[in-house]
């Protein structure tokens, strides 16, 4: 799926940080924006960078007023930031294993003035009981590593390698952690490669997370699906709603009307 790398699209764009943020930006970072400049964030210049997947997940997740939300594998905190912007009443906790990304996510929270509503913690989803209390969240969101260790070339750089490959945790590890955090009938939303949809749905059921909403994502209307968005309910009953497909582009480098609305921050999830 298309990445949000600098210069590739009009959103996000790189900007010059102000004096306060400039004291913390490193030579390996860019300071970028989303939602027409209303959301700001640091990300690594050469390491893991925000992709369209994060935006689609934030838009897809069903979040109700006043809920407590957990973001597993929070990375630079971009999904948590989007949710905080789209839903001003949410309280959000992000969990990330990589120290450098935890530091960057904390600075992103500060840069957007979300300190009172968004907390970032360093922790391992495989040891979720050491990081967060059980049953305390109404919603969990997760953009887990897509690739098995045995599948294809390993991404260069430690940051991208851990974010993209099941090195520090597997899909099942993230699902078990999500179920641990959720209250009964709580929801977990994920974005995952369409080619692994069977793995995802089967693993969700095995973790007592019943798939309830599903949406396929296509780069173009006539293209095969590249991603799938799925929401499961902890201990939910069987029966799933298959939503209309999401098409990213109308033509080359021109986003669909729906994705354009997401990019402006007008399409709340």
Backbone as CSV, one residue per row, in Angstrom:
resi,resn,N_x,N_y,N_z,CA_x,CA_y,CA_z,C_x,C_y,C_z
1,UNK,0.853,-1.195,0.000,0.000,0.000,0.000,0.885,1.239,0.000
2,UNK,0.397,2.287,-0.625,1.162,3.513,-0.805,1.661,4.059,0.523
3,UNK,2.921,4.480,0.538,3.514,5.085,1.721,3.388,6.596,1.652
4,UNK,3.440,7.225,2.826,3.350,8.671,2.919,4.733,9.316,2.933
5,UNK,5.648,8.827,2.152,6.987,9.385,2.191,6.994,10.819,1.674
6,UNK,7.952,11.583,2.172,8.036,12.993,1.808,8.153,13.148,0.304
7,UNK,7.401,14.129,-0.225,7.479,14.435,-1.641,6.610,13.567,-2.514
8,UNK,6.065,12.462,-1.938,5.264,11.560,-2.767,3.829,12.042,-2.887
9,UNK,3.289,12.600,-1.820,1.915,13.091,-1.837,1.876,14.447,-1.166
10,UNK,0.772,15.105,-1.289,0.652,16.402,-0.627,0.357,16.258,0.855
11,UNK,0.026,15.082,1.318,-0.209,14.816,2.737,0.417,13.495,3.109
12,UNK,1.241,13.414,4.176,1.690,14.571,4.915,2.774,15.331,4.164
13,UNK,3.098,16.514,4.652,4.194,17.287,4.090,5.201,17.549,5.185
14,UNK,6.443,17.775,4.800,7.461,18.128,5.769,7.429,19.627,5.984
15,UNK,7.619,20.040,7.224,7.590,21.455,7.557,8.811,21.773,8.398
16,UNK,9.079,23.046,8.565,10.163,23.466,9.439,9.644,23.565,10.858
17,UNK,10.213,22.806,11.799,9.719,22.855,13.169,9.985,24.204,13.802
18,UNK,9.170,24.561,14.799,9.383,25.816,15.498,10.564,25.679,16.453
19,UNK,10.892,26.758,17.160,12.086,26.754,18.005,12.031,25.692,19.084
20,UNK,10.841,25.464,19.654,10.713,24.487,20.738,10.964,23.078,20.239
21,UNK,10.331,22.695,19.126,10.508,21.339,18.619,11.864,21.161,17.961
22,UNK,12.430,22.226,17.430,13.711,22.109,16.750,14.809,21.656,17.687
23,UNK,14.681,21.941,18.969,15.708,21.531,19.922,15.735,20.032,20.101
24,UNK,14.703,19.323,19.675,14.652,17.878,19.853,14.745,17.104,18.550
25,UNK,14.633,17.758,17.422,14.676,17.022,16.162,16.113,16.596,15.876
26,UNK,16.282,15.375,15.377,17.608,14.868,15.086,17.857,14.889,13.584
27,UNK,19.106,14.654,13.210,19.467,14.685,11.791,18.787,13.570,11.012
28,UNK,18.355,12.528,11.701,17.723,11.383,11.038,16.199,11.484,11.042
29,UNK,15.661,12.665,11.364,14.208,12.812,11.459,13.685,13.882,10.523
30,UNK,12.409,13.731,10.153,11.656,14.800,9.505,10.514,15.185,10.424
31,UNK,10.001,16.379,10.239,8.873,16.870,11.024,7.745,17.122,10.044
32,UNK,6.725,16.261,10.051,5.712,16.232,9.001,4.329,16.567,9.544
33,UNK,3.378,16.772,8.638,2.022,17.121,9.047,0.982,16.304,8.292
34,UNK,-0.183,16.191,8.907,-1.381,15.611,8.307,-2.556,16.529,8.607
35,UNK,-3.694,16.214,7.991,-4.935,16.941,8.255,-4.748,18.443,8.017
36,UNK,-4.174,18.759,6.855,-3.969,20.145,6.428,-3.134,20.926,7.442
37,UNK,-2.121,20.259,7.976,-1.193,20.900,8.898,-1.626,20.918,10.345
38,UNK,-2.788,20.369,10.645,-3.304,20.430,12.019,-2.720,19.340,12.921
39,UNK,-2.143,18.316,12.321,-1.526,17.233,13.081,-0.060,17.167,12.683
40,UNK,0.832,17.218,13.678,2.269,17.280,13.423,2.952,16.064,14.028
41,UNK,4.001,15.592,13.365,4.702,14.447,13.938,6.114,14.301,13.382
42,UNK,7.001,13.845,14.268,8.345,13.454,13.883,8.309,12.026,13.367
43,UNK,9.133,11.729,12.391,9.354,10.343,11.997,10.767,10.208,11.447
44,UNK,11.257,8.998,11.467,12.622,8.744,11.021,12.760,9.007,9.525
45,UNK,13.855,9.618,9.165,14.102,9.895,7.753,14.370,8.610,6.968
46,UNK,15.067,7.659,7.594,15.464,6.440,6.900,14.888,5.183,7.528
47,UNK,14.267,5.285,8.705,13.694,4.127,9.370,12.226,3.959,9.026
48,UNK,11.438,3.528,10.019,10.022,3.291,9.769,9.283,4.615,9.622
49,UNK,8.456,4.714,8.573,7.695,5.930,8.309,6.207,5.601,8.189
50,UNK,5.404,6.573,8.497,3.950,6.437,8.443,3.500,6.071,7.030
51,UNK,2.508,5.211,6.949,1.948,4.829,5.656,0.444,5.060,5.651
52,UNK,-0.149,4.905,4.490,-1.589,5.085,4.361,-2.362,4.098,5.234
53,UNK,-1.766,2.958,5.532,-2.414,1.957,6.371,-2.887,2.562,7.686
54,UNK,-2.038,3.429,8.285,-2.364,4.033,9.570,-3.617,4.899,9.464
55,UNK,-3.712,5.678,8.403,-4.873,6.529,8.192,-6.139,5.693,8.023
56,UNK,-6.063,4.626,7.243,-7.223,3.767,7.005,-7.685,3.109,8.300
57,UNK,-6.733,2.682,9.124,-7.083,2.058,10.395,-7.769,3.045,11.327
58,UNK,-7.225,4.255,11.429,-7.820,5.260,12.305,-9.239,5.607,11.869
59,UNK,-9.456,5.639,10.569,-10.785,5.947,10.056,-11.761,4.788,10.279
60,UNK,-11.272,3.565,10.174,-12.129,2.375,10.263,-12.556,2.054,11.693
61,UNK,-11.684,2.275,12.646,-11.955,1.889,14.027,-13.197,2.591,14.561
62,UNK,-14.077,1.817,15.195,-15.290,2.367,15.787,-14.961,2.843,17.197
63,UNK,-14.988,4.155,17.393,-14.636,4.748,18.683,-15.800,5.595,19.186
64,UNK,-16.244,5.322,20.392,-17.368,6.042,20.976,-16.875,7.063,21.987
65,UNK,-17.688,8.093,22.210,-17.300,9.190,23.090,-16.878,8.687,24.468
66,UNK,-15.756,9.215,24.935,-15.306,8.936,26.292,-14.622,7.605,26.492
67,UNK,-14.415,6.825,25.440,-13.836,5.502,25.610,-12.327,5.560,25.864
68,UNK,-11.840,4.461,26.450,-10.408,4.249,26.600,-9.955,3.329,25.464
69,UNK,-8.946,3.759,24.727,-8.485,3.049,23.545,-7.008,2.702,23.714
70,UNK,-6.630,1.494,23.302,-5.229,1.084,23.298,-4.753,0.908,21.864
71,UNK,-3.533,1.344,21.608,-2.892,1.187,20.303,-1.674,0.292,20.498
72,UNK,-1.749,-0.935,19.991,-0.668,-1.903,20.164,0.312,-1.830,18.999
73,UNK,1.593,-1.729,19.321,2.592,-1.504,18.285,2.465,-0.093,17.768
74,UNK,2.474,0.874,18.680,2.103,2.256,18.358,3.098,2.967,17.466
75,UNK,4.330,2.459,17.355,5.309,3.100,16.487,5.581,4.537,16.906
76,UNK,5.488,5.455,15.955,5.695,6.878,16.235,4.465,7.545,16.843
77,UNK,3.426,6.760,17.084,2.219,7.283,17.719,1.225,7.911,16.768
78,UNK,1.384,7.701,15.464,0.557,8.420,14.494,-0.908,7.998,14.554
79,UNK,-1.201,6.694,14.711,-2.598,6.260,14.813,-3.240,6.859,16.056
80,UNK,-2.515,6.839,17.172,-3.037,7.433,18.408,-3.302,8.927,18.227
81,UNK,-2.412,9.616,17.533,-2.599,11.045,17.280,-3.836,11.301,16.423
82,UNK,-4.015,10.493,15.377,-5.183,10.654,14.512,-6.469,10.446,15.301
83,UNK,-6.501,9.397,16.123,-7.705,9.129,16.906,-7.983,10.253,17.891
84,UNK,-6.934,10.779,18.507,-7.115,11.887,19.447,-7.652,13.129,18.741
85,UNK,-7.199,13.369,17.515,-7.683,14.511,16.741,-9.135,14.306,16.303
86,UNK,-9.442,13.112,15.811,-10.781,12.838,15.285,-11.824,12.716,16.386
87,UNK,-11.397,12.296,17.570,-12.318,12.042,18.677,-11.802,12.732,19.933
88,UNK,-12.152,13.987,20.145,-11.578,14.770,21.243,-11.880,14.250,22.647
89,UNK,-12.817,13.311,22.798,-13.143,12.826,24.134,-12.449,11.508,24.495
90,UNK,-11.685,10.954,23.570,-11.033,9.668,23.839,-9.822,9.826,24.754
91,UNK,-9.545,8.758,25.525,-8.274,8.609,26.235,-7.542,7.442,25.575
92,UNK,-6.307,7.653,25.193,-5.595,6.672,24.367,-4.262,6.318,25.002
93,UNK,-3.955,5.024,25.017,-2.659,4.538,25.490,-1.990,3.758,24.377
94,UNK,-0.793,4.174,24.002,-0.033,3.475,22.984,1.067,2.639,23.609
95,UNK,1.253,1.433,23.112,2.300,0.539,23.608,3.251,0.222,22.460
96,UNK,4.539,0.449,22.677,5.548,0.246,21.648,6.807,-0.341,22.280
97,UNK,7.442,-1.271,21.586,8.604,-1.962,22.142,9.922,-1.252,21.875
98,UNK,10.020,-0.476,20.789,11.298,0.118,20.397,11.522,1.460,21.094
99,UNK,12.583,1.585,21.892,12.801,2.806,22.679,12.836,4.087,21.858
100,UNK,13.497,4.054,20.705,13.594,5.268,19.889,12.224,5.715,19.395
101,UNK,11.370,4.761,19.072,10.034,5.107,18.600,9.148,5.567,19.754
102,UNK,9.371,5.019,20.931,8.644,5.496,22.113,8.978,6.961,22.376
103,UNK,10.272,7.293,22.306,10.699,8.680,22.514,10.076,9.599,21.472
104,UNK,10.079,9.153,20.234,9.519,9.965,19.151,8.011,10.123,19.323
105,UNK,7.328,9.046,19.708,5.881,9.116,19.918,5.547,10.076,21.054
106,UNK,6.343,10.064,22.118,6.102,10.987,23.233,6.267,12.435,22.790
107,UNK,7.283,12.695,21.976,7.467,14.050,21.463,6.328,14.453,20.535
108,UNK,5.797,13.483,19.778,4.660,13.780,18.907,3.416,14.129,19.712
109,UNK,3.212,13.425,20.803,2.083,13.737,21.683,2.221,15.164,22.216
110,UNK,3.424,15.513,22.664,3.667,16.853,23.190,3.488,17.920,22.116
111,UNK,3.983,17.639,20.913,3.917,18.622,19.829,2.483,18.969,19.453
112,UNK,1.555,18.030,19.699,0.151,18.265,19.344,-0.727,18.650,20.534
113,UNK,-0.136,18.772,21.697,-0.892,19.188,22.871,-1.849,18.142,23.392
114,UNK,-1.507,16.848,23.209,-2.394,15.755,23.622,-1.929,15.061,24.904
115,UNK,-1.067,15.704,25.661,-0.469,15.058,26.834,-1.520,14.590,27.832
116,UNK,-2.609,15.316,27.949,-3.649,14.952,28.912,-4.495,13.771,28.451
117,UNK,-4.440,13.441,27.168,-5.331,12.385,26.650,-4.609,11.199,26.021
118,UNK,-3.338,11.356,25.682,-2.594,10.278,25.036,-1.342,9.961,25.846
119,UNK,-1.192,8.693,26.227,-0.008,8.227,26.944,0.701,7.178,26.102
120,UNK,2.013,7.256,26.063,2.819,6.284,25.333,3.682,5.522,26.340
121,UNK,3.649,4.197,26.250,4.437,3.364,27.158,5.308,2.407,26.356
122,UNK,6.490,2.143,26.904,7.338,1.126,26.295,6.964,-0.218,26.902
123,UNK,6.761,-1.215,26.045,6.398,-2.525,26.536,6.322,-3.534,25.412
124,UNK,6.277,-4.798,25.798,6.276,-5.930,24.884,4.890,-6.571,24.907
125,UNK,4.241,-6.676,23.758,2.903,-7.281,23.725,2.926,-8.731,24.184
126,UNK,4.068,-9.379,24.070,4.168,-10.763,24.536,4.144,-10.851,26.063
127,UNK,4.394,-9.715,26.707,4.343,-9.633,28.174,3.353,-8.541,28.573
128,UNK,2.187,-8.596,27.961,1.207,-7.529,28.126,0.800,-7.337,29.585
129,UNK,0.810,-8.408,30.359,0.407,-8.321,31.756,1.373,-7.460,32.570
130,UNK,2.605,-7.277,32.072,3.577,-6.424,32.756,3.441,-4.961,32.365
131,UNK,2.641,-4.703,31.347,2.565,-3.345,30.806,1.260,-2.626,31.151
132,UNK,0.133,-3.329,31.026,-1.174,-2.690,31.204,-2.125,-3.634,31.930
133,UNK,-3.148,-3.070,32.539,-4.127,-3.857,33.303,-5.140,-4.506,32.368
134,UNK,-5.664,-5.660,32.730,-6.619,-6.371,31.865,-8.011,-5.744,31.886
135,UNK,-8.723,-5.886,30.782,-10.130,-5.531,30.703,-10.460,-4.065,30.869
136,UNK,-9.496,-3.183,30.621,-9.700,-1.752,30.894,-9.982,-0.910,29.653
137,UNK,-10.034,-1.536,28.474,-10.177,-0.770,27.240,-11.419,-1.216,26.474
138,UNK,-12.123,-0.232,25.909,-13.301,-0.520,25.089,-12.901,-0.861,23.659
139,UNK,-11.791,-0.291,23.223,-11.329,-0.490,21.848,-9.819,-0.653,21.834
140,UNK,-9.348,-1.560,20.993,-7.925,-1.720,20.729,-7.721,-1.591,19.230
141,UNK,-6.713,-0.843,18.809,-6.354,-0.750,17.400,-4.958,-1.302,17.217
142,UNK,-4.704,-1.854,16.049,-3.411,-2.501,15.835,-3.084,-2.573,14.347
143,UNK,-1.880,-2.141,14.007,-1.318,-2.289,12.667,-0.097,-3.190,12.829
144,UNK,-0.310,-4.511,12.923,0.781,-5.421,13.286,1.760,-5.633,12.142
145,UNK,2.927,-6.182,12.445,3.860,-6.541,11.361,3.174,-7.482,10.375
146,UNK,3.387,-7.239,9.094,2.680,-7.978,8.058,3.369,-9.271,7.643
147,UNK,4.674,-9.329,7.793,5.432,-10.391,7.141,5.976,-11.400,8.144
148,UNK,5.826,-12.669,7.803,6.475,-13.710,8.587,7.989,-13.615,8.384
149,UNK,8.734,-14.146,9.334,10.192,-14.136,9.205,10.658,-14.879,7.966
150,UNK,9.914,-15.909,7.590,10.318,-16.743,6.457,9.830,-16.208,5.115
151,UNK,9.119,-15.073,5.135,8.504,-14.562,3.910,9.291,-13.388,3.344
152,UNK,10.062,-13.643,2.290,10.707,-12.565,1.562,11.925,-11.986,2.252
153,UNK,12.427,-10.907,1.678,13.632,-10.235,2.157,13.324,-9.429,3.412
154,UNK,14.196,-9.511,4.391,14.023,-8.753,5.625,14.337,-7.285,5.363
155,UNK,13.484,-6.401,5.836,13.695,-4.966,5.638,15.000,-4.514,6.286
156,UNK,15.725,-3.593,5.644,16.971,-3.096,6.238,16.676,-2.170,7.417
157,UNK,17.594,-2.121,8.369,17.423,-1.231,9.506,16.564,-1.855,10.588
158,UNK,17.001,-1.737,11.826,16.303,-2.380,12.937,14.874,-1.870,13.094
159,UNK,14.674,-0.571,12.947,13.353,0.021,13.159,12.326,-0.525,12.169
160,UNK,12.669,-0.516,10.905,11.756,-1.036,9.888,11.607,-2.550,9.986
161,UNK,12.690,-3.227,10.331,12.666,-4.686,10.425,11.666,-5.160,11.473
162,UNK,11.690,-4.545,12.651,10.782,-4.950,13.720,9.346,-4.533,13.415
163,UNK,9.183,-3.374,12.781,7.836,-2.883,12.482,7.150,-3.702,11.395
164,UNK,7.924,-4.254,10.459,7.336,-4.914,9.289,7.317,-6.435,9.373
165,UNK,8.195,-7.011,10.189,8.324,-8.467,10.245,8.001,-8.987,11.642
166,UNK,7.531,-10.217,11.699,7.158,-10.825,12.974,8.412,-11.281,13.722
167,UNK,9.213,-10.297,14.126,10.460,-10.567,14.835,10.255,-10.446,16.338
168,UNK,9.710,-9.318,16.767,9.492,-9.092,18.194,8.171,-9.690,18.666
169,UNK,7.222,-9.893,17.749,5.916,-10.461,18.118,5.201,-10.921,16.853
170,UNK,4.370,-11.951,17.001,3.597,-12.490,15.881,2.186,-11.908,15.894
171,UNK,1.426,-12.187,14.851,0.027,-11.780,14.807,-0.723,-12.322,16.016
172,UNK,-0.518,-13.577,16.347,-1.205,-14.177,17.494,-0.850,-13.468,18.795
173,UNK,0.403,-13.024,18.932,0.809,-12.284,20.131,0.018,-10.987,20.260
174,UNK,-0.149,-10.273,19.158,-0.906,-9.015,19.190,-2.376,-9.274,19.506
175,UNK,-2.940,-10.326,18.935,-4.351,-10.641,19.195,-4.569,-11.035,20.651
176,UNK,-3.690,-11.856,21.187,-3.822,-12.241,22.593,-3.714,-11.023,23.509
177,UNK,-2.796,-10.127,23.188,-2.650,-8.915,23.982,-3.902,-8.047,23.900
178,UNK,-4.468,-7.941,22.701,-5.685,-7.157,22.537,-6.840,-7.711,23.340
179,UNK,-7.027,-9.018,23.295,-8.109,-9.648,24.052,-7.901,-9.461,25.556
180,UNK,-6.663,-9.535,25.996,-6.339,-9.306,27.413,-6.763,-7.905,27.852
181,UNK,-6.554,-6.925,27.010,-6.841,-5.535,27.366,-8.318,-5.179,27.273
182,UNK,-9.050,-5.877,26.421,-10.436,-5.504,26.156,-11.385,-5.931,27.271
183,UNK,-12.367,-5.079,27.519,-13.506,-5.475,28.341,-14.362,-6.446,27.531
184,UNK,-15.242,-7.165,28.208,-16.146,-8.073,27.512,-16.948,-7.303,26.472
185,UNK,-17.009,-7.839,25.256,-17.660,-7.221,24.099,-16.896,-6.006,23.578
186,UNK,-15.675,-5.835,24.039,-14.839,-4.781,23.492,-14.436,-5.091,22.066
187,UNK,-13.957,-4.080,21.342,-13.668,-4.201,19.917,-12.172,-4.063,19.640
188,UNK,-11.692,-4.831,18.676,-10.311,-4.696,18.217,-10.318,-4.527,16.708
189,UNK,-9.694,-3.472,16.229,-9.637,-3.178,14.795,-8.206,-3.333,14.300
190,UNK,-8.061,-3.987,13.155,-6.740,-4.242,12.579,-6.739,-3.952,11.089
191,UNK,-5.558,-3.634,10.568,-5.332,-3.550,9.137,-4.259,-4.579,8.819
192,UNK,-4.451,-5.310,7.698,-3.582,-6.451,7.404,-3.582,-6.694,5.893
193,UNK,-2.557,-7.355,5.361,-2.544,-7.643,3.923,-3.701,-8.555,3.530
194,UNK,-4.349,-8.244,2.434,-5.487,-9.049,1.984,-5.078,-10.500,1.709
195,UNK,-3.844,-10.699,1.268,-3.390,-12.045,0.945,-3.341,-12.937,2.189
196,UNK,-3.327,-12.345,3.380,-3.280,-13.103,4.619,-4.607,-13.039,5.384
197,UNK,-5.698,-12.781,4.685,-6.987,-12.630,5.348,-7.416,-13.910,6.066
198,UNK,-7.143,-15.061,5.492,-7.521,-16.317,6.145,-6.755,-16.487,7.453
199,UNK,-5.454,-16.194,7.420,-4.649,-16.263,8.637,-5.223,-15.349,9.712
200,UNK,-5.605,-14.130,9.303,-6.122,-13.156,10.256,-7.432,-13.610,10.881
201,UNK,-8.401,-13.982,10.060,-9.712,-14.363,10.580,-9.632,-15.618,11.447
202,UNK,-8.851,-16.578,11.011,-8.693,-17.806,11.793,-8.025,-17.519,13.134
203,UNK,-7.000,-16.669,13.121,-6.301,-16.335,14.360,-7.190,-15.531,15.299
204,UNK,-8.035,-14.667,14.755,-8.950,-13.895,15.592,-9.913,-14.814,16.325
205,UNK,-10.504,-15.749,15.616,-11.438,-16.681,16.257,-10.747,-17.528,17.318
206,UNK,-9.529,-17.941,17.028,-8.775,-18.753,17.983,-8.471,-17.971,19.256
207,UNK,-8.422,-16.649,19.149,-8.141,-15.787,20.303,-9.411,-15.293,20.985
208,UNK,-10.577,-15.858,20.620,-11.877,-15.429,21.174,-12.225,-14.007,20.770
209,UNK,-11.808,-13.659,19.563,-12.122,-12.349,19.002,-12.919,-12.602,17.722
210,UNK,-14.230,-12.447,17.802,-15.095,-12.801,16.683,-15.137,-11.679,15.637
211,UNK,-14.744,-11.954,14.381,-14.806,-10.930,13.336,-16.248,-10.454,13.116
212,UNK,-16.450,-9.133,13.158,-17.801,-8.575,13.034,-17.952,-7.568,11.895
213,UNK,-16.877,-6.874,11.530,-16.914,-5.944,10.395,-15.669,-6.169,9.554
214,UNK,-15.853,-6.102,8.225,-14.736,-6.347,7.317,-14.857,-5.431,6.110
215,UNK,-13.739,-4.861,5.706,-13.720,-4.018,4.510,-12.433,-4.251,3.736
216,UNK,-12.580,-4.565,2.471,-11.427,-4.767,1.596,-10.970,-3.416,1.038
217,UNK,-9.658,-3.276,0.875,-9.065,-2.038,0.367,-8.387,-2.330,-0.966
218,UNK,-8.736,-1.531,-1.988,-8.203,-1.702,-3.333,-7.493,-0.420,-3.760
219,UNK,-6.329,-0.548,-4.356,-5.639,0.642,-4.858,-6.473,1.337,-5.928
220,UNK,-7.059,0.547,-6.847,-7.947,1.057,-7.889,-9.187,0.184,-7.945
221,UNK,-10.253,0.704,-8.522,-11.528,-0.018,-8.535,-11.424,-1.371,-9.225
222,UNK,-10.558,-1.469,-10.238,-10.445,-2.726,-10.980,-9.266,-3.581,-10.535
223,UNK,-8.637,-3.199,-9.417,-7.479,-3.942,-8.914,-7.897,-4.909,-7.813
224,UNK,-7.112,-5.951,-7.634,-7.346,-6.873,-6.531,-7.128,-6.154,-5.205
225,UNK,-7.756,-6.653,-4.158,-7.590,-6.051,-2.841,-6.155,-6.192,-2.368
226,UNK,-5.633,-5.139,-1.759,-4.270,-5.173,-1.223,-4.264,-5.256,0.296
227,UNK,-5.292,-4.707,0.927,-5.400,-4.707,2.388,-6.798,-5.117,2.801
228,UNK,-6.914,-5.510,4.064,-8.225,-5.755,4.647,-8.271,-5.079,6.011
229,UNK,-9.397,-4.459,6.297,-9.682,-3.871,7.605,-10.705,-4.760,8.294
230,UNK,-10.396,-5.183,9.510,-11.291,-6.086,10.222,-11.459,-5.615,11.658
231,UNK,-12.699,-5.674,12.131,-12.992,-5.408,13.534,-13.578,-6.666,14.153
232,UNK,-13.037,-7.069,15.297,-13.544,-8.221,16.025,-14.042,-7.807,17.393
233,UNK,-14.959,-8.601,17.938,-15.528,-8.336,19.259,-15.140,-9.468,20.197
234,UNK,-14.648,-9.118,21.357,-14.247,-10.111,22.343,-15.454,-10.910,22.802
235,UNK,-15.399,-12.236,22.580,-16.473,-13.155,22.948,-17.774,-12.807,22.232
236,UNK,-17.669,-12.244,21.031,-18.856,-11.870,20.277,-19.516,-13.067,19.604
237,UNK,-20.762,-12.885,19.194,-21.482,-13.932,18.470,-21.047,-13.940,17.007
238,UNK,-21.266,-15.063,16.350,-20.890,-15.163,14.945,-21.794,-14.293,14.082
239,UNK,-21.288,-13.917,12.927,-22.024,-13.040,12.016,-21.195,-11.809,11.714
240,UNK,-20.907,-11.602,10.443,-20.018,-10.507,10.063,-20.677,-9.602,9.033
241,UNK,-20.416,-8.300,9.134,-20.883,-7.316,8.162,-19.739,-7.016,7.201
242,UNK,-19.962,-7.292,5.929,-18.962,-7.003,4.903,-19.320,-5.668,4.270
243,UNK,-18.485,-4.678,4.489,-18.749,-3.331,4.008,-18.355,-3.185,2.543
244,UNK,-18.808,-2.112,1.934,-18.432,-1.850,0.541,-16.929,-1.644,0.437
245,UNK,-16.333,-2.022,-0.683,-14.875,-1.883,-0.824,-14.435,-0.423,-0.722
246,UNK,-13.235,-0.229,-0.217,-12.614,1.086,-0.157,-11.601,1.189,-1.292
247,UNK,-11.787,2.156,-2.162,-10.881,2.368,-3.291,-10.018,3.589,-2.983
248,UNK,-8.709,3.422,-3.071,-7.788,4.484,-2.672,-7.635,5.540,-3.756
249,UNK,-7.441,5.106,-5.012,-7.174,6.049,-6.099,-8.269,5.997,-7.164
250,UNK,-8.651,7.170,-7.667,-9.528,7.239,-8.835,-8.717,7.044,-10.108
251,UNK,-7.524,7.604,-10.107,-6.564,7.412,-11.197,-5.186,7.640,-10.605
252,UNK,-4.151,7.487,-11.419,-2.788,7.580,-10.910,-2.562,8.862,-10.122
253,UNK,-2.128,8.687,-8.851,-1.767,9.794,-7.972,-2.926,10.722,-7.639
254,UNK,-4.161,10.324,-7.922,-5.325,11.114,-7.518,-6.185,10.275,-6.594
255,UNK,-6.260,10.699,-5.336,-7.006,9.940,-4.351,-8.506,9.980,-4.635
256,UNK,-9.201,8.947,-4.191,-10.659,8.934,-4.277,-11.235,9.992,-3.345
257,UNK,-12.476,10.316,-3.553,-13.138,11.325,-2.718,-13.124,10.914,-1.247
258,UNK,-13.332,9.637,-0.990,-13.363,9.165,0.398,-12.002,9.304,1.073
259,UNK,-10.948,8.923,0.386,-9.608,9.028,0.977,-9.199,10.487,1.114
260,UNK,-9.555,11.330,0.154,-9.279,12.760,0.277,-9.908,13.319,1.547
261,UNK,-11.138,12.892,1.841,-11.797,13.356,3.057,-11.044,12.898,4.303
262,UNK,-10.560,11.663,4.269,-9.750,11.176,5.401,-8.503,12.026,5.590
263,UNK,-7.852,12.389,4.505,-6.601,13.140,4.567,-6.782,14.541,5.135
264,UNK,-7.968,15.087,5.009,-8.231,16.402,5.571,-8.659,16.335,7.031
265,UNK,-8.902,15.117,7.524,-9.352,14.975,8.899,-10.836,15.181,9.078
266,UNK,-11.579,15.143,7.969,-13.022,15.368,8.057,-13.824,14.089,8.204
267,UNK,-13.192,12.937,7.929,-13.911,11.670,7.954,-13.633,10.950,9.256
268,UNK,-14.360,11.285,10.290,-14.168,10.669,11.608,-14.606,9.212,11.565
269,UNK,-13.843,8.359,12.324,-14.168,6.940,12.322,-15.295,6.645,13.277
